[in-house]
Amino acid sequence: MASFIYLDNSATTKVRDEVCEAMRPYLCDKWGNPSSLHRLGYQARTAMSKAREQAAQLIGATPDEVYFTPCGTFSNNMALLGRAQFVEANGMGRHLITTCIEHTSSLGPAKHLMSRGWKVSHLHVSDEGVVDLEELKSIISGETSIISLMWANNEVGTVQPVEEIAKIAAERNIYFHSDAIQVPGKLKIDMARTPVSSLSLSGHKFYAPKGIGLLYVRKGMDIAPILFGGGQEHGISPGTESLSNIVAIGAAAELAHNELQHNTAHLRAIQKLLIEKLTASPAVKLSGTCMESRLPGHVSLIVEGTVGEQLVVEADLKGVCISSVSACKQVGKDPSHVLACMGLKHEQVIGSARITAGRFNTLEECDKAAEILLEIFTKRAGAGNPAPAPANV
């Protein structure tokens, strides 16, 4: 057993050995520029083509619909701002519908579009973090040109009814983008079945290195470039390609595709164990939706009378890595826009904890971690309301 138990896989994942082995030759021996005509360039282009096929297989797409990007944040920005550029250039309606629980890499572009004169509507969510499809239908107007909703939320693990949303958008000929960064290797993604217009993924969430992402754009869905350079990736992500990282995300995508069923079952078993053990204390409440409607392996909790960052620090001292939303950064401001949008009170929001398992976790170590965490949670909850943790913790 490792000297620590890592249960923060929604933040990032360890790079798999198989992925490291796949990318190593393209760091050391086959390091050519894919744009070069000589043999090293040919090797690089061939490796990129294979990686694109592997990534396409993961999401049920065709290789020419898959683009490599520097990260998930870039993919979200490109999908939204690139489509907005196309909308504006073609005189289409400037109305974006999103939610209040999106990741900041989607909320940021939405805020930017508002500064450019766009109308942005934020859907409400239930106390479990789920959107209301009837509200979505009621907000859509003749000016609506973009809908953007997360497939699954990073903080509380709630899975949205993406297939239904995609159908609503497709029936009205509206571009629909989904941030699916938390989903690969946990739930099936099939673009042949789900008519999403564009989709964002990030390699370091499914055992590839940091610094590589994917953007899926369905054929016939135009987006305009927001960066300019050599025209790589058809202008969507210009700049010399990160060859070794591209090979790595291709290898990780193939593994995630091939092992999906086993990995999902494994994560569900761990999730069940953690939820049952940790919610045995009356001071610990599950936040978000029920297990069947949240990401496998994802557990988000509210520990009454605590500050989440203190829980994280104490857990770390005991050898368990978990996460929380940041402690209150500004007086009167909730540290988590997601939990606040779900209707939780400020004193509940600051006591959040997120525990997320991955493929390397075992039931045995998670059982041990649950005992350690329950002791910490119970002790802290019984200590009364502590002062907020320092901002630099």
RASUL-V396043 format. One record per residue. RES is the residue in one letter. PSI is psi as a letter, one per 40 degrees, with the letter a starting at -180 (* if undefined). OMEGA is omega in degrees with one decimal (none if undefined). D_FIRST is the distance of its C-alpha to the first C-alpha in Angstrom with 2 decimals. Layout:
res=RES psi=PSI omega=OMEGA d_first=D_FIRST
res=RES psi=PSI omega=OMEGA d_first=D_FIRST
This chain:
res=M psi=i omega=-179.4 d_first=0.00
res=A psi=i omega=179.5 d_first=3.80
res=S psi=e omega=174.7 d_first=6.60
res=F psi=i omega=178.2 d_first=8.03
res=I psi=h omega=-174.8 d_first=8.34
res=Y psi=h omega=179.3 d_first=11.15
res=L psi=f omega=178.6 d_first=13.89
res=D psi=f omega=-173.7 d_first=16.91
res=N psi=e omega=173.7 d_first=17.45
res=S psi=d omega=177.0 d_first=21.16
res=A psi=d omega=174.8 d_first=21.51
res=T psi=i omega=-178.9 d_first=20.03
res=T psi=i omega=174.6 d_first=17.51
res=K psi=i omega=175.5 d_first=15.67
res=V psi=h omega=-178.6 d_first=18.10
res=R psi=i omega=178.0 d_first=17.27
res=D psi=d omega=-179.5 d_first=17.54
res=E psi=d omega=179.2 d_first=20.55
res=V psi=d omega=176.8 d_first=22.17
res=C psi=d omega=-179.7 d_first=21.84
res=E psi=d omega=-179.7 d_first=23.44
res=A psi=d omega=-175.1 d_first=26.17
res=M psi=d omega=-173.3 d_first=27.17
res=R psi=d omega=-179.8 d_first=27.06
res=P psi=d omega=-176.8 d_first=30.53
res=Y psi=e omega=168.3 d_first=32.08
res=L psi=d omega=-169.4 d_first=31.00
res=C psi=d omega=-171.9 d_first=32.16
res=D psi=d omega=-175.5 d_first=34.82
res=K psi=g omega=-168.5 d_first=36.03
res=W psi=f omega=-175.7 d_first=36.45
res=G psi=i omega=174.4 d_first=39.85
res=N psi=h omega=-178.3 d_first=41.29
res=P psi=e omega=179.9 d_first=41.63
res=S psi=e omega=-179.0 d_first=45.17
res=S psi=i omega=-176.7 d_first=46.32
res=L psi=e omega=-176.3 d_first=48.58
res=H psi=a omega=-172.7 d_first=47.53
res=R psi=d omega=178.4 d_first=44.95
res=L psi=d omega=175.8 d_first=42.01
res=G psi=d omega=178.3 d_first=43.04
res=Y psi=d omega=177.3 d_first=43.34
res=Q psi=d omega=-178.7 d_first=39.84
res=A psi=d omega=179.7 d_first=38.53
res=R psi=d omega=179.3 d_first=40.59
res=T psi=d omega=179.1 d_first=39.48
res=A psi=d omega=177.9 d_first=35.79
res=M psi=d omega=179.3 d_first=36.51
res=S psi=d omega=177.6 d_first=38.39
res=K psi=d omega=179.9 d_first=35.54
res=A psi=d omega=179.3 d_first=33.11
res=R psi=d omega=176.5 d_first=35.73
res=E psi=d omega=179.0 d_first=36.02
res=Q psi=d omega=179.6 d_first=32.27
res=A psi=d omega=178.9 d_first=32.27
res=A psi=d omega=179.2 d_first=35.40
res=Q psi=d omega=-179.0 d_first=33.92
res=L psi=d omega=-173.8 d_first=31.03
res=I psi=e omega=178.5 d_first=33.63
res=G psi=f omega=-178.9 d_first=36.51
res=A psi=a omega=171.7 d_first=38.73
res=T psi=i omega=-175.1 d_first=40.82
res=P psi=d omega=-177.9 d_first=39.83
res=D psi=e omega=175.0 d_first=42.83
res=E psi=e omega=-174.9 d_first=41.60
res=V psi=h omega=179.8 d_first=38.34
res=Y psi=i omega=176.9 d_first=38.38
res=F psi=h omega=-178.9 d_first=35.78
res=T psi=i omega=179.7 d_first=35.53
res=P psi=d omega=-176.5 d_first=33.73
res=C psi=i omega=178.9 d_first=31.65
res=G psi=d omega=177.9 d_first=31.81
res=T psi=d omega=176.9 d_first=34.02
res=F psi=d omega=-178.4 d_first=36.50
res=S psi=d omega=179.1 d_first=36.51
res=N psi=d omega=179.3 d_first=37.36
res=N psi=d omega=-179.7 d_first=40.04
res=M psi=d omega=-178.1 d_first=41.50
res=A psi=d omega=-176.0 d_first=41.67
res=L psi=d omega=-177.7 d_first=43.45
res=L psi=d omega=176.4 d_first=45.53
res=G psi=d omega=176.4 d_first=46.36
res=R psi=d omega=179.3 d_first=47.63
res=A psi=d omega=176.6 d_first=49.48
res=Q psi=d omega=179.2 d_first=51.23
res=F psi=d omega=179.6 d_first=52.36
res=V psi=d omega=-177.8 d_first=53.51
res=E psi=d omega=-179.1 d_first=55.52
res=A psi=d omega=-176.7 d_first=57.06
res=N psi=e omega=173.2 d_first=58.26
res=G psi=f omega=179.7 d_first=59.61
res=M psi=i omega=-178.6 d_first=57.27
res=G psi=i omega=-176.9 d_first=56.39
res=R psi=g omega=177.7 d_first=54.14
res=H psi=h omega=178.6 d_first=52.14
res=L psi=h omega=173.4 d_first=48.34
res=I psi=h omega=177.1 d_first=46.55
res=T psi=a omega=177.5 d_first=42.95
res=T psi=i omega=179.0 d_first=40.95
res=C psi=e omega=-176.6 d_first=40.10
res=I psi=e omega=179.2 d_first=36.33
res=E psi=i omega=172.8 d_first=35.93
res=H psi=i omega=-178.1 d_first=33.65
res=T psi=d omega=178.2 d_first=35.57
res=S psi=e omega=170.9 d_first=35.78
res=S psi=d omega=178.4 d_first=38.10
res=L psi=d omega=179.0 d_first=39.76
res=G psi=d omega=176.2 d_first=40.69
res=P psi=d omega=178.7 d_first=42.72
res=A psi=d omega=178.0 d_first=44.32
res=K psi=d omega=177.8 d_first=45.43
res=H psi=d omega=179.7 d_first=46.79
res=L psi=d omega=176.3 d_first=48.78
res=M psi=d omega=179.4 d_first=50.28
res=S psi=e omega=177.3 d_first=51.60
res=R psi=e omega=175.3 d_first=53.25
res=G psi=e omega=177.6 d_first=55.09
res=W psi=i omega=169.2 d_first=52.84
res=K psi=h omega=179.1 d_first=52.61
res=V psi=h omega=178.0 d_first=49.01
res=S psi=h omega=179.1 d_first=48.36
res=H psi=h omega=177.8 d_first=45.10
res=L psi=i omega=172.8 d_first=44.40
res=H psi=i omega=174.6 d_first=43.36
res=V psi=i omega=177.8 d_first=40.30
res=S psi=i omega=178.1 d_first=39.86
res=D psi=e omega=173.2 d_first=37.77
res=E psi=e omega=176.8 d_first=35.01
res=G psi=f omega=-176.7 d_first=35.45
res=V psi=h omega=179.0 d_first=37.45
res=V psi=i omega=177.4 d_first=40.67
res=D psi=h omega=-177.8 d_first=43.98
res=L psi=d omega=179.1 d_first=45.47
res=E psi=d omega=175.7 d_first=48.94
res=E psi=d omega=177.8 d_first=48.68
res=L psi=d omega=-178.9 d_first=47.65
res=K psi=d omega=-176.7 d_first=50.71
res=S psi=d omega=-177.7 d_first=52.97
res=I psi=d omega=-179.5 d_first=51.99
res=I psi=h omega=177.8 d_first=52.49
res=S psi=a omega=178.0 d_first=55.87
res=G psi=e omega=179.3 d_first=57.91
res=E psi=e omega=-177.3 d_first=56.47
res=T psi=h omega=-179.3 d_first=52.80
res=S psi=e omega=-179.5 d_first=51.46
res=I psi=h omega=167.7 d_first=47.67
res=I psi=h omega=-179.8 d_first=45.10
res=S psi=h omega=178.1 d_first=41.54
res=L psi=i omega=175.8 d_first=38.75
res=M psi=i omega=172.7 d_first=34.96
res=W psi=d omega=179.1 d_first=33.52
res=A psi=h omega=-173.9 d_first=30.58
res=N psi=h omega=-177.6 d_first=30.12
res=N psi=d omega=-177.0 d_first=27.24
res=E psi=d omega=-174.7 d_first=27.41
res=V psi=e omega=173.6 d_first=27.95
res=G psi=e omega=-178.7 d_first=27.12
res=T psi=h omega=177.4 d_first=30.66
res=V psi=h omega=-178.7 d_first=31.87
res=Q psi=i omega=177.4 d_first=35.56
res=P psi=g omega=-171.1 d_first=38.13
res=V psi=d omega=-179.6 d_first=38.25
res=E psi=d omega=179.5 d_first=40.18
res=E psi=d omega=179.3 d_first=42.92
res=I psi=d omega=179.7 d_first=43.10
res=A psi=d omega=179.3 d_first=43.37
res=K psi=d omega=177.1 d_first=46.21
res=I psi=d omega=-179.9 d_first=48.01
res=A psi=d omega=-177.5 d_first=47.89
res=A psi=d omega=179.8 d_first=48.92
res=E psi=d omega=-177.8 d_first=51.86
res=R psi=e omega=178.6 d_first=53.14
res=N psi=f omega=179.5 d_first=52.44
res=I psi=h omega=177.6 d_first=50.08
res=Y psi=h omega=-178.9 d_first=47.32
res=F psi=h omega=176.6 d_first=43.94
res=H psi=i omega=175.9 d_first=40.83
res=S psi=h omega=171.2 d_first=37.33
res=D psi=h omega=-177.5 d_first=34.29
res=A psi=f omega=-170.8 d_first=31.61
res=I psi=d omega=-178.2 d_first=28.91
res=Q psi=e omega=-166.2 d_first=26.29
res=V psi=d omega=-171.8 d_first=27.15
res=P psi=h omega=179.8 d_first=26.20
res=G psi=e omega=-178.8 d_first=23.57
res=K psi=d omega=178.5 d_first=23.92
res=L psi=i omega=-179.6 d_first=27.64
res=K psi=h omega=173.6 d_first=30.36
res=I psi=h omega=-177.5 d_first=32.70
res=D psi=g omega=-178.8 d_first=36.04
res=M psi=e omega=175.6 d_first=38.86
res=A psi=d omega=-178.0 d_first=41.24
res=R psi=d omega=-175.3 d_first=40.93
res=T psi=h omega=-172.8 d_first=40.50
res=P psi=f omega=173.9 d_first=43.33
res=V psi=i omega=179.1 d_first=41.51
res=S psi=d omega=177.8 d_first=43.45
res=S psi=i omega=-171.5 d_first=40.58
res=L psi=h omega=179.5 d_first=36.81
res=S psi=h omega=174.9 d_first=34.27
res=L psi=i omega=179.1 d_first=30.73
res=S psi=h omega=-172.3 d_first=28.29
res=G psi=d omega=-173.2 d_first=25.97
res=H psi=e omega=173.3 d_first=23.11
res=K psi=e omega=177.0 d_first=22.64
res=F psi=f omega=166.1 d_first=21.80
res=Y psi=f omega=168.1 d_first=19.71
res=A psi=i omega=-179.2 d_first=22.70
res=P psi=i omega=170.3 d_first=23.44
res=K psi=i omega=176.8 d_first=25.23
res=G psi=e omega=176.4 d_first=28.99
res=I psi=h omega=179.1 d_first=29.90
res=G psi=i omega=178.3 d_first=31.19
res=L psi=i omega=169.8 d_first=33.43
res=L psi=h omega=173.5 d_first=36.67
res=Y psi=h omega=173.8 d_first=38.28
res=V psi=h omega=-178.2 d_first=42.04
res=R psi=i omega=176.9 d_first=43.96
res=K psi=h omega=179.3 d_first=47.03
res=G psi=e omega=178.1 d_first=50.08
res=M psi=h omega=-175.0 d_first=48.28
res=D psi=h omega=168.6 d_first=49.50
res=I psi=i omega=-179.2 d_first=47.83
res=A psi=i omega=180.0 d_first=49.43
res=P psi=i omega=174.5 d_first=47.68
res=I psi=e omega=172.2 d_first=46.78
res=L psi=i omega=-176.3 d_first=46.01
res=F psi=i omega=-178.6 d_first=48.26
res=G psi=b omega=-175.1 d_first=47.82
res=G psi=e omega=176.2 d_first=47.85
res=G psi=e omega=177.8 d_first=47.47
res=Q psi=i omega=-177.3 d_first=44.11
res=E psi=f omega=-179.9 d_first=42.59
res=H psi=f omega=177.8 d_first=46.16
res=G psi=e omega=-178.6 d_first=46.36
res=I psi=d omega=-179.6 d_first=43.58
res=S psi=g omega=-175.1 d_first=41.19
res=P psi=i omega=-178.6 d_first=43.39
res=G psi=i omega=-179.6 d_first=42.14
res=T psi=h omega=-173.0 d_first=40.75
res=E psi=i omega=176.0 d_first=37.79
res=S psi=g omega=-167.9 d_first=34.23
res=L psi=d omega=-176.8 d_first=34.03
res=S psi=d omega=177.6 d_first=30.50
res=N psi=d omega=177.6 d_first=29.13
res=I psi=d omega=175.5 d_first=31.44
res=V psi=d omega=-178.5 d_first=30.17
res=A psi=d omega=-178.3 d_first=26.59
res=I psi=d omega=174.4 d_first=27.43
res=G psi=d omega=179.0 d_first=29.32
res=A psi=d omega=179.2 d_first=26.41
res=A psi=d omega=178.7 d_first=24.11
res=A psi=d omega=179.2 d_first=26.98
res=E psi=d omega=178.4 d_first=27.39
res=L psi=d omega=179.7 d_first=23.76
res=A psi=d omega=178.4 d_first=23.94
res=H psi=d omega=-175.0 d_first=27.22
res=N psi=d omega=-174.3 d_first=26.23
res=E psi=e omega=-172.5 d_first=23.03
res=L psi=d omega=-175.3 d_first=24.49
res=Q psi=d omega=179.7 d_first=25.04
res=H psi=d omega=-177.1 d_first=21.62
res=N psi=d omega=179.1 d_first=19.90
res=T psi=d omega=179.6 d_first=22.29
res=A psi=d omega=179.6 d_first=21.71
res=H psi=d omega=-179.0 d_first=17.91
res=L psi=d omega=177.1 d_first=18.36
res=R psi=d omega=179.9 d_first=21.13
res=A psi=d omega=177.9 d_first=19.12
res=I psi=d omega=-179.8 d_first=16.49
res=Q psi=d omega=179.5 d_first=19.52
res=K psi=d omega=179.5 d_first=21.34
res=L psi=d omega=-177.5 d_first=18.66
res=L psi=d omega=-178.8 d_first=18.39
res=I psi=d omega=-178.6 d_first=22.18
res=E psi=d omega=-177.1 d_first=22.98
res=K psi=d omega=-172.6 d_first=20.75
res=L psi=d omega=179.7 d_first=21.64
res=T psi=e omega=174.5 d_first=25.32
res=A psi=d omega=176.3 d_first=25.80
res=S psi=h omega=178.9 d_first=26.94
res=P psi=e omega=-179.7 d_first=30.52
res=A psi=e omega=-176.1 d_first=29.79
res=V psi=h omega=-178.7 d_first=27.34
res=K psi=h omega=175.9 d_first=29.07
res=L psi=h omega=174.6 d_first=27.94
res=S psi=i omega=-176.2 d_first=29.70
res=G psi=a omega=-172.7 d_first=30.88
res=T psi=a omega=-179.8 d_first=31.59
res=C psi=i omega=-173.8 d_first=30.33
res=M psi=d omega=-175.5 d_first=27.18
res=E psi=d omega=-176.8 d_first=29.35
res=S psi=e omega=175.9 d_first=30.94
res=R psi=i omega=-179.6 d_first=28.01
res=L psi=h omega=173.7 d_first=25.48
res=P psi=h omega=178.4 d_first=22.71
res=G psi=e omega=-175.3 d_first=19.47
res=H psi=h omega=176.5 d_first=21.59
res=V psi=h omega=176.2 d_first=22.07
res=S psi=h omega=-171.6 d_first=24.58
res=L psi=i omega=168.0 d_first=25.67
res=I psi=h omega=177.8 d_first=28.39
res=V psi=h omega=-173.5 d_first=27.78
res=E psi=h omega=173.4 d_first=31.31
res=G psi=f omega=-177.8 d_first=32.48
res=T psi=i omega=170.6 d_first=29.69
res=V psi=h omega=-172.5 d_first=29.18
res=G psi=d omega=-178.4 d_first=26.29
res=E psi=d omega=176.6 d_first=25.57
res=Q psi=d omega=176.7 d_first=25.21
res=L psi=d omega=-179.8 d_first=22.65
res=V psi=d omega=-179.1 d_first=20.65
res=V psi=d omega=-180.0 d_first=21.01
res=E psi=d omega=178.3 d_first=20.07
res=A psi=d omega=179.6 d_first=16.96
res=D psi=d omega=178.5 d_first=15.96
res=L psi=d omega=178.4 d_first=16.73
res=K psi=e omega=175.7 d_first=14.37
res=G psi=f omega=179.2 d_first=11.45
res=V psi=h omega=-179.7 d_first=12.31
res=C psi=h omega=174.3 d_first=14.30
res=I psi=a omega=178.4 d_first=17.28
res=S psi=i omega=177.9 d_first=20.91
res=S psi=i omega=168.6 d_first=24.44
res=V psi=i omega=-178.2 d_first=27.93
res=S psi=i omega=173.8 d_first=29.45
res=A psi=i omega=-173.7 d_first=31.26
res=C psi=h omega=-177.1 d_first=35.01
res=K psi=d omega=179.3 d_first=36.37
res=Q psi=h omega=-179.7 d_first=40.00
res=V psi=h omega=179.0 d_first=41.79
res=G psi=e omega=-179.4 d_first=42.64
res=K psi=h omega=175.8 d_first=40.36
res=D psi=h omega=-177.3 d_first=37.47
res=P psi=e omega=179.5 d_first=34.25
res=S psi=h omega=177.2 d_first=33.42
res=H psi=d omega=-179.1 d_first=36.29
res=V psi=d omega=-178.2 d_first=34.40
res=L psi=d omega=177.5 d_first=34.03
res=A psi=d omega=178.8 d_first=37.53
res=C psi=d omega=178.1 d_first=38.99
res=M psi=e omega=174.3 d_first=37.49
res=G psi=e omega=179.4 d_first=39.57
res=L psi=i omega=179.0 d_first=37.06
res=K psi=i omega=-177.2 d_first=38.52
res=H psi=d omega=-178.1 d_first=37.64
res=E psi=d omega=174.5 d_first=36.02
res=Q psi=d omega=-177.6 d_first=33.75
res=V psi=d omega=-176.6 d_first=32.96
res=I psi=e omega=179.0 d_first=31.75
res=G psi=f omega=-176.4 d_first=29.32
res=S psi=i omega=173.8 d_first=27.33
res=A psi=h omega=178.3 d_first=23.59
res=R psi=h omega=-178.6 d_first=22.00
res=I psi=h omega=-175.0 d_first=18.62
res=T psi=h omega=-177.4 d_first=18.03
res=A psi=i omega=177.6 d_first=15.36
res=G psi=a omega=-174.1 d_first=15.07
res=R psi=d omega=-177.7 d_first=14.53
res=F psi=e omega=179.1 d_first=10.91
res=N psi=i omega=176.7 d_first=9.97
res=T psi=i omega=175.9 d_first=9.48
res=L psi=d omega=-178.0 d_first=11.82
res=E psi=d omega=-177.8 d_first=9.55
res=E psi=d omega=178.5 d_first=7.67
res=C psi=d omega=174.6 d_first=11.23
res=D psi=d omega=177.4 d_first=12.82
res=K psi=d omega=179.7 d_first=11.07
res=A psi=d omega=179.7 d_first=12.04
res=A psi=d omega=178.1 d_first=15.46
res=E psi=d omega=179.3 d_first=16.06
res=I psi=d omega=-177.6 d_first=15.44
res=L psi=d omega=-179.4 d_first=17.60
res=L psi=d omega=177.5 d_first=20.24
res=E psi=d omega=178.8 d_first=20.75
res=I psi=d omega=-177.7 d_first=21.25
res=F psi=d omega=-177.5 d_first=23.49
res=T psi=d omega=179.2 d_first=25.55
res=K psi=d omega=-178.5 d_first=26.11
res=R psi=d omega=-179.4 d_first=27.14
res=A psi=d omega=-179.5 d_first=29.36
res=G psi=e omega=-177.0 d_first=31.09
res=A psi=e omega=-177.3 d_first=31.81
res=G psi=i omega=-177.0 d_first=34.39
res=N psi=h omega=177.4 d_first=34.82
res=P psi=i omega=173.4 d_first=33.46
res=A psi=i omega=177.9 d_first=35.02
res=P psi=i omega=179.1 d_first=33.61
res=A psi=i omega=177.4 d_first=30.94
res=P psi=i omega=-175.1 d_first=32.39
res=A psi=d omega=-177.0 d_first=32.75
res=N psi=e omega=179.1 d_first=30.76
res=V psi=* omega=none d_first=27.55
